[in-house]
Amino acid sequence: MTMRSLTGFVMLSTSALACGGHFEVGGMDATTAGSASGGSHAAGGAAAGGAASGGSTTGSIGFAGQPMAVAGAPMAVGGSSPVGDGAPASELAVPCVSSGPPAPLEGPFASPGVVWNRLAMMIWGKPAGPPGTLPTKTTYAWASDIVDSGFADATAKMGAPYGTRTFVAKWLTLGIGVGEDPGFLGHYETLLARDVPALEILLQTPLGETGRVGVFSEPKWLGLHPTISSRGAAMAYNLFQQVVPPQPENLPNPPADPSLPDRAALAQALYMAPCVGCHNLMDPPGYALGHFAADSTYRELDHGQPIDATGVITRGGRAVITFDGIDDLGAQLADKCEPTLALADGFLQVALDLAGFSPSQQQTLFMANQDRMRQAYVDGGRSYTALVKAFAQSPAVLRP
């Protein structure tokens, strides 16, 4: 069972709350230290198995019923709240964790070969040998340097560090096997190797076809998510680490009216109160993709009607982002706190899985390393390389 399936399993217990119409995902304020209830970052050493010392946080329910490290005023994805003045910019803009890098870790560390093997997939996209001769002993500084050497080696031998592309495919849960080409329009293997915030690339890269901007307009992903609600729920997870519970059992599920435009048909089907709460969570991001039909092709009209690709993202019951289309939504989210931290969380989930840790180890290591990963990623400039270096210098990689 993967970490994401574990998350979904745990979140089933919240379905009554969510489908009752009020379910929020924690946000991060720029002035917080990245953890709630006074908790600190896991910047120090780690206990056996990679459990960081200190820094236990509270917030939304996470793996195995443990608290997720989210803090600050809750941020919800919704579409029914009236548009207000919005939250102050400081509540949403990055950096949104404490400034400065995490404190360096001290040994004992795993051997250089073990450290490299835990990193290789995120650089090469497949098992690969290290760049040159490994040292006899792992140091904290070397763990960062090996990332730069690995990227340079992968680029020299393959033309690009394809671990970037593998990450995107795994982050989007495309079901792509190791070494397989996901068929992206975007050249993420080269784009994400640049010293540019990764979220900007993922959300704002034009894909060379009409209307297609960012990973959520990739045909492969759209084909897996043909409906507004499926697209919105997947985006809510990737961008806010928000899990929308499944439909309660024995709840009628009338088919959408095929004679109506997609958004109108969905609105007509949501006549039961238990449905509205969950759909207010997951549907609005999906509205941004209204110009893409169920088969992922671009369209100007839906059933002969103009397409409404507008939506609202709210925090604390008021609108903080109003958008029109996927390009507008991506541009507004690219430098916001919650998506930035969600990307760090998503990377950590993928990296732990590809490093070969068991599901139970992944759960423990995620909770122990989440705060540190976030802090190092933001401090490092928010590039994909910063993500890999944050992982390389985390207890998850360095501890035996």
Buried (B, 14 or more C-beta within 10 A) or exposed (E): EBBBEBBBEBBEEBBEEBBBBEBBBBBBBBEBBBBBEEBBBBBBBBEEEBBBBEBBBBBBBBBEEBBBBBBBBBBBBBBEBEEBEBBEEEBBEBBBBBEEBBEBBEEEBBBBEBBBBBBBBBBBBBEBEBBEEBEEEBBBEBBBEBBEBBBBBBBEEBEBBBBBBBBBBBBBBBEBEEEBEBEBBBBBBBBBBEEBBBBBBBBBBEBEEEBBBBBBBBBBBBBBBBBBBBBBBBBBBBBBBBBBBBBEEEEEEEEBEEEBBBBBBBBEBBEEEBBBBBBBBBBBBBBBBBBBBEEBEBBEEBEEEEBBBBBBBBBBEBBBBBBBBBBBBBBBBBBBBBBBBBBBBBBBBBBBBBBEBEBEBBBBBBBBBBBBBBBBBBBBEBBBBBBBBBBBBBBBBBBE
